[in-house]
Amino acid sequence: MAKSKETFGKKEKEKKRLKDRQDKAEKMQKRNAEAKKGKSLEEMMAYIDENGNLSSTPMDPKKKKVFRQEDMQIKVLKQEEIEQQDTTRTGAVAFFNHEKGFGFINDLQSGERIFVHATQLTEEVQEGDKVSFEIEMGPKGPSAFRVKRTA
């Protein structure tokens, strides 16, 4: 008699494949059985209350506000001229590295540390010097420019 061409390993793989197929079919049937049917129209509705917030309940008609189109104004208001304030501040040099060309100034008004680059100095400064400067927003935060040493 001839030997069977199916080895033990092949039989085990086939059993495992059939078991996986059955498990998958059972899971699919279970999902289909537990699946929720579509919601009713009333459950899907969303309402907006008198403050413009989404709500699951309809708005009270007594709280409804009526706007007339004639009363609405859609335009850009002209910006009033902003008075030029004195933007010069004073502070003390807390740290300055001449080799790298940057340092920090402690602002006397706000108490924050402000970055200063050597290109923004009008004259050379040392740590502890009193300076006057202006602030502009740099890429990483406020930085000082037009830095002058004061007496």
Secondary structure, 3 states (H helix, E strand, C coil): CCCCCCCHHHHHHHHHHHHHHHHHHHHHHHHHHHCCCCCCHHHHCCEECCCCCEECCCCCHHHCCCCCHHHCCCCCCCCCCCCCCCCCEEEEEEEEECCCCEEEEEECCCCCEEEEEHHHECCCCCCCCEEEEEEEEECCEEEEEEEEECC
